């Protein structure tokens, strides 16, 4: 089995302290060589975000095997799971956390634990409509998995923009905003014109025919006239949360 970062650190400390010889350490490293490079067990060390299992299109056994191996090294998250796979993973890993509405499952973290500091959170996730909630919940669950203080504000899109007003104090306190919207995707531009924090825009595939499965809000967000708006891919709540993590890490 490949040696994880904690095991390697312990081995090097033993060498430095004179507890084991260089030859013994070399033998241990040779025995831990990773012959299977399909799993990136060192990504956590390189990027501050470990490898995540993308569940869509994978068999249950593929997801199970990846979770089991990655879980030996660090907490691990699976995204875009079918309802059936989610339920079976909960049976296979009883200590894991399943959030069906977000299509997430993880080992080593509680996705359902609300931020005690909410709504004065590091990350505020805002949805235009209730139909955008699955993607927003993916972003919220991922943010919690990554250890961010996160909170969700729902149904404040431009069709009822007055509903945004009560949330403005919390929005102005947040350090990063994730704006999730389908249809014409106008919400991030509105927020970008009101707030100091960087806006991460997430287009969703919610909408009628001319929404083109999310292409319309994607292009609208890319063409936002409000500066300070960045855009991730369609329905990519996970990517938005990871970007928020990296922005906050750089700020600190």
N, C-alpha and C positions, 0 to 999 in steps of 0.2 A: 504494500500500500504506500502511496506517496506520503512524505512527511509534511505535516501542516506547519504553519509559521510558528505556532507556540512550541511545538516539539523541536523545531530547528533552533529556536532561541534558547531553549533549555539545554540542548546539546552543546551549543557554542559556549554557554556559560560554564558548563562542566569542564570543557576543554580549557577555558581561560582560568578557571579555579584550580586546575591540575587534578581534577577528580577522575578524568579519563584521558587516555593518550590520544594523540592525533590519529594514530593508526586505527584505534577503536572507533573514533568519530568518522573516519573515512569509510570504514566498513559499514557503519550504520547508514551513512548517506548513500552508499552504493546499493544497500538493500532496500532503500526507500525510493529508488528511482521510479518515476511515474511512467510506466509503459503506455498507459492510456491517456492521451492528451486531449480527450474530448471534454473533460471537465477542467475548468480553470480555477483550481483551488487557491491560487495566489492573487486573484483579482481584488479581493478585499484589501490586501496589503498595497497593491499598486494604485488603486483608484478610490479607496475608501467606501466602495460599494461592492459587495460580493456578487458572484454569479447568481443570476436569478433564472428559474426554470420557466420558459414560455410554454404554456400547456396546450395551446390550440394546435391541433393537428398531430399531437403525440399520443401514443398508446398509454394506458394506465401503467404498464410495467416500465416504460421509458421514464415517465414522471417519477414513479416510486423509486427507481434505482438512482436517479439523479438527486432526489431529495435525501435519500439515505446516505449517499456518499458525501454530498456537500454539507449535510448536517453534521458530519464529523468535524468539520473545520470551522464553521460559523453558522449563525442563524441563517435560514434559507427560506426564500419566498417562491411560490409558484403563481403565475398569473394566467388570465384568460382560460380558466378551467371550465369545462362543461359541468352541469349540475351533477351528472352521474359520476364523473371522475372525482369531483369534490367530496361527495358522500363516501366514496370508496376509500379515498385517502384518509378521511377522518377515521374510518374503521382500521386502516392499516397503521396509522400513527395517532393513537388515542390522545396523546398529549399535544398534538398539533392544533392550530387554530384555523377554522374554516369560516370565511365570510362569503356566503353564497351570493348575496346581491352584488358584491364587488368582484366575484369570480376569483377570489384569492384564497390560498392556503399557505400556512407557514409553520415552520418549526423554530422555536426559540424566541418568539415574541407574541404579544397579545394585540391583534389587529382591532379588537373591539373595545379596548380600553380608551375611554374618552380622555382628552387632555384636561387635567384639573385646572389649568390656567385659562381655558377657553372662556370667552371669545378673544382674550388678549393673547393670541397665539403668534408663533413665528411665521406660520404659513396659514393663510386663509384661502380656502377653496370655495369658489363662487360658481353657482350654476345659473344659467339663463332659465331653464325650465326643468320640470320633474323628469322629463324624458332623458335628460342628460345625467341623471343620478348614477347609473351604473358606471360610467366613466369617472365621474367625480368621486365615487366611493373607491374605485381603484386607486385614484390619486391619494385619497385620504388614508386608506389602508397601507399603501406603500410608504407614505410619509410617517405614519406611526411605526411601521416596521423599521424605518431608518432612524428612529429616535427623535423625530421632529415634533414639536408642539404644533398640532394642526387642528383646525376647526372648519366646519362646513356651513356655508350660507346658501340656501336653496331658493330657486324660483324668483329671481330678481332681474329677469331679462327685460329687454326694451319694450315689450308689449305692456308691461306694468312697471315702468321705471320708478314710480313713486315708492315701490316696495323696497328699493335700495336704500332710501334715506335713513331708516332706523339703524342700519348696519354701518353707516359711514364712520362713526367713531372707532369701531373695531377694525374696519378696513384701513383706516389711517394709522393704526398702531401696528399692523402686521408688517413684517419685514419682506415678505414675498407674497404675491397674489397669484393664485392659479385660477384662471377664468375658463370655464367649460361651457361651450355653447354650440348648438346646431343651427338649423334654419339658415339665416343670413350671417350669423356669427358676429353681431355688432357689439356684444357686451364688452369684450376686451378693450375696444376703442373708447367706450364710455368710461371705463375704469381708468384707462391710461390718461384721460383728460382730467381726472379728479384726484389721483393718488401719486405719492412720491415713490412708492415701492415699485420694483420691477414687476412687470406683468408677464406671466407665462400663459399663453393662450393655447387652449386645447379644442380644436374643432371636433365635433361629433357627427356621426352619420345620421343624426336625427333630422328629419325634414321630409318634405314632399319631393316629387320627382326632380325638380330643378335644383334641389340640394345636391344631387349627384353623389349620394352616399358620403357626404362630408366634403366634397371638393369645393363647393361654393363657400362655406364658412372658412375653409383653409385659405382660399385665395383672398377672401375679404380680410382675414386676420393678417396675412402677409402684406396686404396693401393698406394697413391701418394708418390713418393720418396722425394718430397719437404716438409720439416717440416713446421709446422704452418698453415696447411690446415685442416679445419674442414668441415664436410659434413652434410647437411640436407637431408630430404627425396626427392624423385622424384617429380618434378614440384612444390616444396614447396617454392615459392618466398616469400610468407607471413612469413613463419618460419625463413627464412634467414634475413629478415628485422627486425623481433623482436629480433633475436639474436644479430644483429648489434646494436640495441638500448641498449641492456643490456651490451654489451661489452663497449660501449661508456659511459654508466652511471657509470660503475665501474672505468673507466679511470678517470672520473671527480671527 
